[in-house]
């Protein structure tokens, strides 16, 4: 069976060919990822600096050795709970206090983030 013909890139003004099964060409996809990374900044800019690495994360993972949701896998990630980091900051509380966190495995952390933070940390950003 012959391959499907390439479709044009959906990015306005681009004359490239889209990747198979994708809406954009490789150049536009690379540009979009680069722009997103520049807007978001690195983890320290997002608030996950020295205190997060030395107080919050180790404190949570030391306390919670197993995932607090599935109770099967080893806890690998420290999740802010029941309030997220933004809410703790807005309330004037210390977001790096381990009592505001729980240890989760990677799978449960990804599921919880997708469920309760659709669009991620920057979903309310002004751009």
Secondary structure as GFF3:
##gff-version 3
##sequence-region A 1 127
A	DSSP	alpha_helix	26	40	.	.	.	ID=ss1
A	DSSP	alpha_helix	50	51	.	.	.	ID=ss2
A	DSSP	pi_helix	52	56	.	.	.	ID=ss3
A	DSSP	alpha_helix	57	63	.	.	.	ID=ss4
A	DSSP	beta_strand	77	80	.	.	.	ID=ss5
A	DSSP	alpha_helix	85	90	.	.	.	ID=ss6
A	DSSP	three_ten_helix	98	100	.	.	.	ID=ss7
A	DSSP	beta_strand	101	104	.	.	.	ID=ss8
A	DSSP	alpha_helix	106	116	.	.	.	ID=ss9
###
